[in-house]
Amino acid sequence: MDNLHFIRSTMERAASVTAVSGWGIAGTGVVGLGAALLAAREPDAGARLIIWLAAAPLALGASVAGAVWKARRSELPALVGPAKKLALAFLPPMLAGALLTLALWRAGALDVVPALWLSLYGTAIVAGGAYSVRAVPAMGAAFLALGAVAVAAPVSWGELLLGLGFGGLHLAFGPWIARRHGG
């Protein structure tokens, strides 16, 4: 039994994270698309930011619920070694984004938030995706590319680019990951 436990724990540490739920990612995309549609109607930049900030915990909830569902269906603990590594690699860029968003809000420079969020979210996904299936870092690279577009694009494109990223990219990659990696 000890040998079987050792083999299982070794395989869990070495395996790619398949606990990433494509359907959870797609749920995140639905929330992102909804936030983009609501924020696009709002003329005030502060109000648009509040809409996106209110959507963030909903999106996180969709992603976590999908991961827990997939882990239970696979009869694995939700936080196996590689999933913990993914979460730990994901958190620092997200914390940096939160702190910089607060600083930009206080400075009245909200026009750069779309580039910041898309770039740092892409960074978080690429960093976390180092322990995951190939589609996850590919999605992160797509967010980074969209962040680069946001840097060069007119400020008026901000909500569109956020919608394309947090809505469109999640809705494109989520089902792809779900079909190829079991949910």
C-alpha positions in Angstrom: 0.0 0.0 0.0 2.9 2.4 0.8 4.3 1.7 -2.7 0.9 2.5 -4.3 0.6 5.7 -2.3 4.1 6.7 -3.4 3.4 5.9 -7.1 0.1 7.8 -7.0 1.6 10.9 -5.4 4.6 10.8 -7.8 2.3 10.6 -10.8 0.1 13.5 -9.4 3.2 15.7 -9.0 4.5 14.9 -12.5 1.2 15.0 -14.3 -0.2 18.0 -16.2 -3.0 19.7 -14.4 -6.1 18.2 -15.9 -8.2 19.5 -13.1 -8.5 22.8 -15.0 -12.1 22.7 -16.1 -12.8 23.9 -19.6 -16.5 24.3 -18.7 -15.5 26.4 -15.7 -13.4 28.5 -18.1 -16.4 28.8 -20.4 -18.5 29.9 -17.4 -15.9 32.6 -16.7 -16.3 33.7 -20.4 -20.1 34.0 -20.0 -19.5 36.3 -17.0 -16.9 38.3 -18.9 -19.2 38.7 -21.8 -22.0 39.9 -19.6 -19.7 42.4 -17.8 -18.5 43.7 -21.2 -22.0 44.3 -22.4 -23.0 46.1 -19.1 -19.9 48.1 -19.0 -20.1 49.2 -22.6 -23.4 51.0 -21.8 -21.9 53.0 -18.9 -20.3 56.4 -19.9 -18.4 56.8 -16.6 -15.0 55.0 -16.4 -15.3 54.5 -12.6 -18.7 52.8 -13.0 -17.3 50.6 -15.8 -14.5 49.5 -13.4 -17.0 48.7 -10.7 -19.0 46.5 -13.1 -15.8 44.6 -13.9 -14.8 44.3 -10.3 -18.2 43.0 -9.4 -18.0 40.4 -12.1 -14.6 39.1 -10.9 -15.8 37.0 -8.0 -18.6 35.6 -10.1 -16.0 34.6 -12.8 -13.8 33.1 -10.1 -16.7 31.2 -8.7 -17.5 29.7 -12.1 -13.9 28.6 -12.6 -13.6 27.1 -9.1 -16.9 25.4 -9.4 -15.9 23.8 -12.7 -12.6 22.7 -11.3 -14.2 21.1 -8.2 -16.9 19.4 -10.3 -14.2 18.0 -12.6 -12.0 16.8 -9.7 -15.0 15.1 -8.0 -16.0 13.5 -11.3 -12.4 12.2 -11.6 -12.4 11.1 -8.0 -9.3 13.3 -7.2 -8.9 15.9 -4.5 -9.5 19.4 -5.9 -6.1 20.6 -4.8 -3.7 18.0 -6.0 0.0 19.1 -6.2 0.0 20.5 -9.7 -3.3 22.4 -9.1 -1.7 24.0 -6.0 1.3 25.0 -8.2 -1.1 26.5 -10.8 -2.9 28.5 -8.1 0.4 29.7 -6.5 1.8 30.8 -9.9 -1.5 32.5 -10.8 -1.9 34.6 -7.6 1.1 37.0 -7.7 0.3 38.5 -11.1 -3.4 38.8 -10.0 -2.4 40.5 -6.8 -0.1 42.9 -8.7 -3.1 43.7 -11.0 -5.3 44.5 -8.0 -2.8 46.8 -6.4 -2.0 48.6 -9.7 -5.7 49.0 -10.4 -6.2 50.7 -7.1 -3.2 53.0 -7.8 -4.6 53.8 -11.3 -8.0 54.5 -9.9 -6.6 56.9 -7.3 -4.5 58.6 -10.0 -7.5 58.9 -12.3 -5.7 56.9 -15.0 -8.3 54.2 -15.7 -7.7 54.3 -19.4 -4.8 52.0 -19.1 -6.7 49.3 -17.0 -7.7 47.2 -20.0 -4.0 46.8 -21.2 -2.9 46.2 -17.6 -5.6 43.6 -16.9 -5.3 41.7 -20.2 -1.5 41.6 -19.8 -1.3 40.6 -16.2 -4.1 38.0 -16.6 -2.2 36.6 -19.6 0.9 36.5 -17.5 -0.9 34.7 -14.7 -2.3 32.1 -17.1 1.0 31.5 -18.7 2.8 31.2 -15.3 0.1 28.8 -14.0 -0.1 27.0 -17.3 3.5 25.9 -16.9 2.0 23.1 -14.8 -1.0 22.5 -17.1 -2.0 21.2 -20.4 -0.8 23.1 -23.5 -4.0 24.9 -24.2 -3.8 26.8 -20.9 -0.5 28.7 -21.6 -1.7 29.2 -25.2 -4.8 31.0 -23.8 -2.4 33.0 -21.6 -0.4 34.0 -24.7 -3.6 35.1 -26.5 -4.4 37.3 -23.5 -0.9 38.8 -23.6 -1.3 39.5 -27.3 -4.6 41.2 -26.7 -3.0 43.2 -23.9 -0.4 44.4 -26.5 -3.2 45.4 -28.8 -4.8 47.3 -25.9 -1.6 49.3 -25.3 -1.6 50.5 -28.9 -5.3 50.8 -29.4 -7.4 53.9 -28.9 -8.8 54.2 -25.3 -12.3 53.9 -26.7 -11.6 50.3 -27.5 -11.0 49.3 -23.9 -14.4 47.6 -23.2 -14.3 45.9 -26.5 -10.9 44.4 -25.8 -11.8 43.4 -22.3 -14.9 41.7 -23.7 -12.9 39.9 -26.4 -10.5 38.7 -23.7 -12.5 37.9 -20.7 -15.5 36.9 -22.7 -14.3 35.7 -26.1 -11.0 34.0 -25.3 -12.6 32.1 -22.3 -15.5 31.0 -24.5 -13.1 29.9 -27.2 -10.6 28.1 -25.1 -13.0 26.7 -22.5 -14.9 24.3 -24.7 -11.7 23.3 -26.5 -10.1 22.4 -23.1 -13.3 20.6 -22.0 -13.4 18.4 -25.1 -9.7 17.5 -25.2 -9.2 17.1 -21.4 -12.4 15.6 -20.0 -14.5 18.5 -18.9 
